[in-house]
Amino acid sequence: MKSSQLPEIDSLSLREQVAQTIVVRASGYLFDHEIKYPQWEPRAAFLQHLISDLGVGGVILLGGSAAELSLRSQQLQSWAKIPLLVAADIEEGVGQRFSTATWFPPPMALSAVAQKNLDRALLYAEQMGAIIAQEALAVGINWVLAPVVDVNNNPDNPVINIRAFGETPEIVAQLSAAFIKGAKNYPALTVAKHFPGHGDTSVDSHLELPLIPHSEERLAEIELAPFVSAIATGVDAVMSAHLLIPAWDENLPATLSHKILTEQLRHKLGFAGLIVTDALVMGAITNRYGAEETAVLAVEAGVDILLMPQDAEAAIGAICDAVTSGRIPPERIRASVERIWQAKEKVFGSRGAGEQRSRGAGEQGSRGAGEQGSRGAGEFFPNPYPLTPSPLYQIAQPAAFETVDKILRDSTQAFGVLPLRLEKLINLRNLILVDDLLDCKYLSRQAPAVTIPQQLGYRTQLGDSRSNLPVTPSGEVQPTLLQIFIRGNPFRGSAGLTQVVEDWFKTLLTNGELQALVIYGSPYLKNQFLPFLPPEIPCISSFGQIPAAQAIALQLLFPHNPAMK
């Protein structure tokens, strides 16, 4: 595609201009029978109608493999008269949402690295941004919905939690800026989220509307600092948060507030890029405003792109009616489309379809992240992006896996007496507790959390929040390796212990069965466990939950296991 494929804005009707401000949700799978979330993801025929007939400006994708997504993104672009923005929530890498690509540990792992070596953490953050942008473009994603620049200074935060780069504005600002710097080596868009800061809340805005009670002075000192840094670094977009902030607007959440998005973000902070809403289907919005009024209020607030409106056609119609009636001036719509065109020019207009750099990502070989020194990420993750999805050999390269491995090793924490002694122990149990066994991408029969203890004679037992609570054993004692997978995630509503996990921990301690504890995910859990844990019992805490994180954690616990060598 070339920039000439972007039509003159004045050649578009009002309805066509408004449609360009809409980004709809779509399944990353190619076929309708694979759709996972039918309440949000339309079937192919209706999705094609939204793209071809209505002319929506973009899609946000979830689900499928990286290879399948490459085909899916080509299909969607083929339906569009105007090139689409193709977005995805890939804060932890393309592999977080689309299998087979690289999956990084959560951003907060870099904060743990920074406590020991800030320069190394900044290097990892830059490499992370570069790898994610490169792999995204390889499968047709041109808008990386990252980084999260919220300051997670509330341990009970159920929705941000380890998605943040840290707990202080200084470290979040530095690491997120490094991420953006790395991504800027490629023509992929980035977004700083969630403005003006979702870190200090214990309420999940996917479910309810959180309130941030802080003063303007406190907001400037803590919440806004990473956004200022991201804007200075050249982030392409800022995503609004569904938060009520009385210091700025007592009535409307940030997403719908002119006082917050225009007066604070656009004017006071001087941000000239795209302003995009968080998903408009989230409970903080849908529980209070109708689909049509939400769309109009968002545009009035200063939003350029409406992400996942409840009803795209109704939203377009309501905005057009608001313009026709004089409620919204037509210049307001044109200004948003101009910014959208600038973003699409970056993605589609900077290079011709046949142009590629001379060296692809596959030529990296096994060169490690540590060999970069002070050089830019683009020198080691060269940009071979044509304007159709790039060859899939760019996905999951050895250098990417090496960066993942180094972040995990440098951020994993160990307590108690290590290694674990196994002499003359029988009846061993490997108890694995997760949030939801029905939706658990990091466990399988081949997962290290299962296979490594199994090779040492452990019997595997699985449980989640639906499982039966533990009972006092009537027979012989079962020495138990307890592995817990819990982290803050959208829609979970809680970042802490489930009742099942808490009861198991207490029961194993009381019965003298707890042999070792491994925590994957939230680092805040170890702070709840350690005060009750006898000092001789090993405890390992990893930010990651992926198989690589499991292998590294268990290597600390069982370093003499022949299977680990």
C-alpha positions in Angstrom: 0.0 0.0 0.0 1.1 3.5 -0.6 0.0 6.8 1.0 -1.9 7.6 -2.2 -4.4 4.9 -1.1 -5.5 7.3 1.6 -8.2 9.4 0.0 -8.5 13.2 0.4 -10.5 13.7 3.6 -12.8 16.2 1.9 -13.7 13.5 -0.6 -15.3 11.4 2.2 -18.9 11.9 3.3 -19.5 12.8 6.9 -20.6 9.2 7.6 -17.4 7.9 6.0 -15.3 10.2 8.1 -17.0 9.2 11.3 -16.6 5.5 10.4 -12.9 6.0 10.3 -12.9 6.9 14.0 -14.4 3.4 14.9 -12.3 0.4 15.8 -14.3 -2.9 16.1 -13.4 -6.1 17.9 -12.8 -9.2 15.7 -11.7 -12.8 16.3 -8.2 -13.6 15.1 -9.5 -17.0 14.0 -10.3 -17.4 10.3 -13.6 -19.3 10.7 -16.8 -18.4 12.5 -17.1 -21.7 14.4 -13.8 -20.8 16.3 -15.1 -17.5 17.6 -14.5 -17.4 21.4 -16.4 -14.3 22.4 -19.6 -14.1 20.3 -20.9 -11.2 22.3 -18.0 -9.0 21.1 -16.7 -10.7 17.9 -19.0 -10.6 14.9 -19.3 -13.4 12.4 -17.5 -13.0 9.1 -20.4 -11.7 7.1 -21.3 -8.9 9.5 -17.6 -8.1 10.1 -17.1 -7.7 6.3 -20.2 -5.4 6.3 -18.6 -3.3 9.0 -15.4 -3.0 7.1 -16.5 -2.9 3.4 -19.9 -1.1 3.7 -19.6 1.0 6.8 -15.9 1.6 6.3 -14.8 1.4 10.0 -11.2 2.5 10.4 -9.7 -0.5 12.2 -10.1 -3.7 14.1 -8.7 -5.1 17.4 -7.9 -8.8 17.3 -7.7 -11.6 19.8 -7.2 -15.4 19.3 -5.6 -17.7 16.9 -2.0 -18.6 16.1 0.6 -16.1 14.7 0.5 -17.9 11.4 -3.3 -17.8 11.2 -3.3 -14.1 12.2 -1.1 -13.4 9.2 -3.8 -14.7 6.9 -6.6 -13.1 8.9 -5.0 -9.7 8.8 -4.6 -10.0 5.0 -8.3 -11.0 4.7 -9.4 -8.0 6.7 -7.3 -5.6 4.7 -8.7 -7.0 1.5 -12.2 -6.1 2.6 -11.2 -2.5 3.3 -11.5 0.4 0.8 -9.2 2.4 3.1 -6.3 0.6 4.9 -7.2 -0.5 8.4 -5.5 0.0 11.7 -5.0 -3.5 13.1 -4.6 -3.4 16.8 -4.0 -5.9 19.6 -3.4 -5.9 23.3 0.1 -7.4 23.2 1.7 -5.8 26.2 3.7 -9.0 26.8 4.4 -9.8 23.2 2.5 -11.2 20.2 2.6 -14.6 21.9 0.5 -13.3 24.8 -2.6 -13.3 22.5 -1.5 -15.4 19.5 0.2 -18.7 20.0 3.6 -19.6 18.7 5.0 -16.0 18.8 7.2 -14.6 21.6 5.6 -14.2 25.0 7.5 -12.0 27.4 7.1 -11.9 31.2 4.8 -9.1 32.5 6.4 -5.6 32.4 6.7 -5.4 36.2 9.5 -8.1 35.9 11.7 -5.3 34.5 11.1 -3.3 37.7 12.7 -6.1 39.7 15.6 -6.1 37.2 16.0 -2.3 37.6 16.3 -2.6 41.4 19.6 -4.5 40.7 20.7 -3.0 37.4 18.8 -0.1 35.9 20.8 0.0 32.7 20.2 -3.6 32.1 16.4 -3.2 32.7 16.3 -0.3 30.2 18.1 -2.4 27.6 15.6 -5.2 28.1 12.7 -2.8 27.9 14.0 -1.4 24.6 14.5 -4.9 23.2 11.1 -5.9 24.3 9.5 -2.9 22.5 11.5 -3.7 19.3 10.7 -7.4 19.3 7.0 -6.9 19.9 6.8 -4.2 17.1 8.7 -6.4 14.7 6.6 -9.6 15.4 3.4 -7.5 15.3 4.1 -6.2 11.8 5.1 -9.7 10.7 1.6 -10.9 11.3 -0.2 -7.8 10.1 -0.7 -6.0 13.4 0.3 -2.3 12.9 -0.9 -0.9 16.3 0.6 -2.3 19.5 -1.7 -1.4 22.3 1.2 -0.9 24.7 3.0 0.2 26.9 1.0 0.4 30.1 2.3 3.5 31.9 0.1 3.3 35.0 2.0 3.5 38.3 0.8 0.4 40.2 1.1 1.8 43.7 -1.9 -0.2 45.0 -1.1 -3.9 45.6 -4.8 -4.7 45.5 -5.2 -3.4 42.0 -7.0 -6.1 40.1 -6.7 -4.9 36.6 -3.2 -3.2 36.2 -1.0 -5.0 38.8 2.0 -6.7 37.0 1.0 -5.2 33.7 2.6 -2.0 35.0 6.4 -1.4 34.7 6.6 -0.7 38.4 5.3 1.1 41.5 7.0 4.5 41.2 6.6 7.2 38.6 10.3 7.4 38.0 10.8 3.7 37.1 7.6 3.5 35.1 8.5 6.6 33.1 12.0 5.3 32.3 11.1 1.7 31.4 8.0 2.6 29.3 10.0 5.3 27.5 12.6 2.7 26.6 9.9 0.3 25.4 8.6 3.1 23.1 12.1 3.9 21.9 12.5 0.2 20.9 9.2 0.0 19.1 10.0 3.2 17.1 12.5 1.3 15.1 9.5 0.0 13.1 6.5 1.6 11.5 4.1 0.3 14.2 2.0 2.6 16.4 2.2 2.5 20.2 -0.1 3.8 22.8 0.4 4.9 26.4 -2.4 3.7 28.7 -4.6 4.3 30.7 -4.8 8.1 31.0 -4.5 9.8 33.5 -3.5 6.7 35.5 -5.2 3.5 36.6 -2.6 2.3 39.1 -4.1 3.4 42.4 -7.4 1.7 42.4 -8.8 -1.6 43.8 -11.7 -1.6 41.4 -11.6 -3.2 37.9 -13.0 -0.7 35.4 -14.1 -3.7 33.2 -16.7 -4.3 35.9 -17.3 -1.0 37.7 -16.3 2.7 37.6 -13.3 3.3 39.9 -12.8 6.7 41.6 -9.4 8.4 42.0 -9.8 10.8 44.9 -6.4 12.5 44.6 -5.6 16.2 44.3 -4.3 17.9 41.2 -0.9 18.1 42.8 -0.7 14.4 43.6 -1.9 13.5 40.1 0.8 15.6 38.5 3.5 14.1 40.8 2.6 10.4 40.5 0.0 9.5 37.8 0.9 12.0 35.0 4.7 11.8 35.1 5.0 8.6 32.9 2.5 10.1 30.4 4.7 13.2 30.1 7.7 11.0 29.5 5.9 8.8 26.9 4.7 11.9 25.0 8.2 13.3 25.0 9.5 10.0 23.7 7.1 10.1 20.7 4.3 7.7 21.7 1.7 7.7 18.8 -1.5 7.5 20.9 -2.8 7.8 24.5 -5.6 5.6 25.7 -8.2 7.0 28.2 -9.1 5.3 31.4 -12.7 4.7 32.6 -12.1 6.5 35.9 -13.9 9.2 37.8 -11.5 11.9 38.9 -13.3 14.6 40.9 -10.3 16.9 41.0 -10.7 17.5 37.3 -14.3 16.5 36.6 -16.9 15.5 39.2 -19.5 14.2 36.7 -17.9 12.4 33.8 -15.3 9.6 33.6 -12.1 10.5 31.9 -13.1 8.8 28.7 -16.1 11.1 28.3 -14.6 14.2 29.9 -13.6 17.3 27.8 -12.0 18.7 30.9 -9.6 15.7 31.1 -8.9 14.7 27.5 -8.9 18.1 25.9 -8.0 20.5 28.6 -5.5 18.3 30.5 -4.1 15.9 27.9 -4.4 17.9 24.6 -3.8 21.4 25.9 -1.9 21.2 29.2 0.4 18.3 28.3 0.5 19.3 24.6 -0.2 15.9 23.2 -0.8 16.1 19.4 -1.3 12.4 18.6 -4.3 10.1 18.7 -6.6 9.9 21.7 -8.3 6.5 21.9 -10.8 5.3 24.4 -10.4 2.1 26.3 -13.0 -0.5 25.3 -16.4 1.1 25.4 -18.0 -2.3 26.2 -16.5 -2.2 29.7 -18.8 -2.1 32.7 -17.5 1.3 33.9 -19.1 2.8 30.8 -21.9 0.4 29.8 -23.5 0.4 33.2 -24.0 4.1 33.1 -24.4 5.4 29.6 -26.2 4.2 26.5 -24.2 3.1 23.4 -25.2 6.2 21.4 -24.7 8.8 24.0 -21.4 7.3 25.0 -20.1 7.7 21.4 -21.2 11.3 21.3 -19.8 12.2 24.7 -16.5 10.6 23.8 -16.2 12.7 20.6 -17.2 15.8 22.5 -14.5 15.0 25.1 -11.8 15.0 22.4 -11.5 11.3 21.4 -10.2 10.5 18.0 -10.8 6.7 18.0 -13.7 4.9 19.7 -12.5 1.4 20.6 -15.0 -1.4 20.7 -18.3 0.5 20.9 -21.3 -1.6 21.8 -22.9 -1.1 18.5 -20.7 0.4 15.7 -23.5 1.3 13.4 -25.5 3.0 16.2 -22.4 4.9 17.3 -21.7 6.2 13.7 -25.3 7.2 13.4 -25.4 9.0 16.7 -22.2 11.0 16.0 -23.5 11.9 12.5 -26.8 13.1 14.0 -24.9 15.2 16.6 -22.9 16.9 13.8 -26.1 17.5 11.7 -27.9 19.0 14.7 -25.0 21.3 15.5 -24.0 19.6 18.8 -20.6 18.6 17.3 -19.0 20.9 14.8 -17.9 19.1 11.6 -14.4 20.5 12.1 -14.1 18.3 15.2 -14.6 15.2 13.1 -12.2 16.4 10.4 -9.5 17.1 13.0 -9.7 13.5 14.2 -9.6 12.0 10.7 -6.5 14.2 10.0 -4.7 12.6 13.0 -5.9 9.1 11.9 -4.4 9.8 8.5 -1.1 10.9 10.0 -1.0 7.6 11.9 -1.9 5.5 8.8 0.7 7.4 6.8 3.3 6.2 9.3 2.1 2.6 8.9 1.3 2.5 5.2 3.0 5.4 3.6 6.6 5.3 4.7 7.7 2.5 2.4 6.5 0.8 -0.8 5.2 -2.8 -0.7 8.3 -4.2 -2.3 10.9 -2.5 -0.1 12.7 -4.5 2.5 15.9 -3.9 4.3 18.8 -6.2 3.3 18.8 -8.2 6.5 15.8 -10.0 8.0 15.2 -11.0 11.6 16.1 -14.6 10.8 19.7 -13.5 10.3 20.1 -12.7 13.9 21.1 -16.2 14.7 21.8 -16.8 18.3 23.2 -13.4 19.1 22.0 -12.5 22.6 20.4 -9.4 24.0 23.5 -8.7 26.1 25.7 -8.2 23.0 23.9 -5.1 22.0 25.7 -2.8 24.4 24.6 0.7 24.0 23.5 0.4 20.3 19.9 0.8 19.3 17.5 -2.1 19.1 17.0 -1.6 15.4 20.5 -2.7 14.7 19.7 -6.1 16.0 16.0 -6.4 15.1 16.1 -4.9 11.6 12.9 -3.8 10.1 11.9 -6.0 7.1 8.3 -4.8 7.1 6.6 -4.6 3.7 3.0 -3.5 3.7 1.7 -7.0 3.6 2.5 -9.3 6.5 6.2 -10.3 6.5 7.5 -13.9 6.3 6.8 -15.8 9.5 10.5 -16.6 10.0 10.6 -13.3 11.9 8.4 -14.8 14.6 10.0 -16.3 17.8 13.6 -15.9 16.9 16.5 -17.2 19.1 17.4 -13.6 20.1 13.8 -13.0 21.3 13.8 -16.1 23.4 17.1 -15.2 24.9 15.8 -11.8 25.9 12.8 -13.5 27.5 15.1 -15.9 29.3 17.3 -13.2 30.7 14.5 -11.1 32.0 13.0 -14.1 33.8 16.3 -15.1 35.3 17.2 -11.6 36.4 13.7 -11.0 38.0 13.0 -14.3 39.7 13.4 -14.2 43.5 14.2 -17.0 45.9 13.8 -17.3 49.7 14.4 -20.0 52.3 16.8 -22.9 52.1 17.7 -24.0 48.6 18.0 -26.4 46.9 15.2 -28.6 48.1 16.4 -31.9 49.6 14.5 -35.0 48.4 16.4 -37.9 50.2 14.1 -40.7 51.4 10.9 -38.9 50.6 7.9 -40.9 49.3 4.3 -40.1 48.5 5.3 -36.8 47.0 2.6 -34.5 45.7 2.8 -31.6 43.2 -0.2 -29.4 43.9 -0.8 -26.8 41.1 -3.5 -24.2 41.8 -4.5 -21.8 39.0 -7.2 -19.1 38.5 -9.2 -21.1 36.0 -8.3 -24.6 34.7 -10.7 -24.1 31.7 -8.8 -21.1 30.4 -5.1 -21.8 31.2 -2.7 -21.3 28.3 0.5 -21.9 30.2 -0.2 -25.4 31.4 -0.3 -28.6 29.5 0.9 -32.2 30.0 4.3 -31.0 28.7 4.6 -27.9 30.9 7.7 -27.8 33.1 5.5 -27.3 36.2 4.1 -30.7 35.5 7.0 -32.7 33.9 9.9 -31.7 36.1 8.4 -32.7 39.4 6.9 -35.8 37.7 10.4 -36.9 36.8 11.4 -36.7 40.4 8.5 -38.9 41.6 5.8 -36.3 42.3 2.1 -37.1 41.7 0.3 -34.2 40.0 -2.8 -32.7 41.5 -4.6 -29.7 39.9 -7.1 -27.2 41.3 -8.7 -23.8 40.7 -11.2 -21.5 42.4 -13.9 -24.0 41.6 -12.1 -26.9 43.3 -13.2 -28.5 46.6 -11.5 -27.1 49.6 -8.7 -29.2 51.3 -9.6 -31.7 53.9 -7.5 -32.9 56.9 -5.7 -36.1 55.7 -6.7 -39.4 57.4 -3.7 -41.3 56.1 0.0 -40.7 55.7 1.6 -37.3 55.2 2.1 -36.1 51.6 5.1 -33.9 51.2 3.8 -31.2 48.9 5.3 -28.9 46.3 2.7 -26.1 46.1 2.8 -24.2 42.8 0.4 -21.2 42.5 -0.5 -19.3 39.3 -2.3 -16.1 40.2 -2.0 -12.6 38.7 -4.2 -9.5 38.2 -6.1 -9.7 35.0 -9.1 -7.8 33.5 -12.5 -9.2 34.5 -11.0 -11.2 37.3 -12.1 -8.6 39.9 -9.3 -9.5 42.3 -5.5 -9.5 42.3 -5.2 -11.6 45.5 -5.6 -15.0 46.9 -8.6 -17.1 46.1 -10.2 -18.9 49.1 -9.1 -22.3 47.7 -5.4 -21.2 47.6 -5.5 -19.6 51.0 -7.1 -22.7 52.6 -4.7 -25.1 50.9 -1.7 -23.1 52.1 -3.0 -23.0 55.7 -3.9 -26.7 55.6 -0.5 -27.8 54.2 1.3 -25.7 56.9 -0.8 -27.0 59.7 -0.3 -30.6 58.6 3.4 -30.2 58.1 3.1 -31.2 54.4 4.3 -28.0 52.8 7.7 -28.8 51.3 8.2 -25.8 48.9 6.2 -22.9 47.5 6.5 -21.5 43.9 4.5 -18.5 43.0 4.0 -17.5 39.3 2.5 -14.1 38.6 1.8 -11.5 41.2 4.8 -10.7 43.4 2.4 -9.3 46.0 1.4 -12.9 46.9 4.8 -13.7 48.3 4.4 -10.8 50.8 1.2 -12.5 52.1 2.8 -15.9 52.4 6.4 -15.2 53.7 5.4 -14.0 57.2 3.8 -17.4 57.8 6.4 -19.5 56.1 9.0 -21.3 58.2 12.4 -20.0 57.1 13.7 -23.4 56.1 10.9 -23.9 53.5 12.0 -22.7 50.0 9.9 -20.0 48.3 10.4 -18.9 44.7 8.6 -16.0 43.1 8.5 -15.5 39.3 6.6 -12.7 37.5 6.1 -15.0 34.5 3.7 -17.9 34.2 4.9 -19.2 30.8 6.8 -22.5 30.5 10.1 -20.7 30.4 9.3 -19.1 33.8 8.3 -22.5 35.2 11.6 -24.1 34.1 13.8 -21.4 35.5 11.9 -21.4 38.9 12.1 -25.2 39.2 15.8 -25.2 38.2 16.4 -23.1 41.3 14.5 -25.7 43.4 15.9 -28.8 41.8 19.3 -27.8 40.4 20.7 -31.4 40.6 17.8 -33.0 38.7 19.4 -34.7 35.6 16.4 -33.6 33.6 17.3 -29.9 34.1 20.7 -30.2 32.5 
